[in-house]
């Protein structure tokens, strides 16, 4: 376990009482059979904002279900530039890759304080072999991630700068609206504040922070967003959807989330 990922004082939620289970890996396990899932989870940990779950190139012993918070998945290019891959939200399964015993192909950094359920990699093969309903859900999750990556590639390769930014903002905002009823950090809030800095957004859309700053100012001047203190609030989602050519059915139908 990396130094950044520490088991701070946090309640240990039983799998049978998990509020995000319907979005997570064990969603298809019948409630009366959930007792065994607890045996595969080693801990529930809290990680502070801006800390790292794991880094590229390191051998890491755990995979995670994100229970609460927001995480940036990224890769570092040879020139040192960061390319954001996607933003993970509660229910997402993190750290799983084809070579479980090899070094990590990407890194993961918390954008907010997060709570994660940790599962030792050494138990994952057994879990998938003995519980086909979990293996099936993992396949579907990977298919949704692939669908998102294809949309993200389209966005960075074929959309204008303002369309890229609008798409990233409205996509994350839409997903956060879907999970807010299960996520304690979002529940009860009248507005959603996306935990993104200009640098995080620049990494995600393949633009410089200066260019992103200009585009955000344009969107802010058009009364589509509000920015401040490392947060972005979408105030006119419908207009942003038009700019981004965003289809909410891509998410609502389960293709991404």
Buried (B, 14 or more C-beta within 10 A) or exposed (E): BBEBBEBEEBEEBEBBEBBBBEBBBBBBBEEEEBEEBEEBBBBBBBBEBEBBBBBBEEEBBBBBBBBBBBBBBBBBEEEEEBBBBBBBBBBBBBBBEEEBEEEBEBBBBBBBBBBBBBBBBEBBEEBBEEBEBBBEBBEEBEEBBEBBEEBBEEBBEEBEBBBBBBBBBBBBBBBBBBBBEBBBBBEEEEEBBBBBBBBBBBBBBBBEBEBBBEBBEBBBEEEBBBBEEBBBBBEBBEBBBEBBEBEBEBBEEEBBB
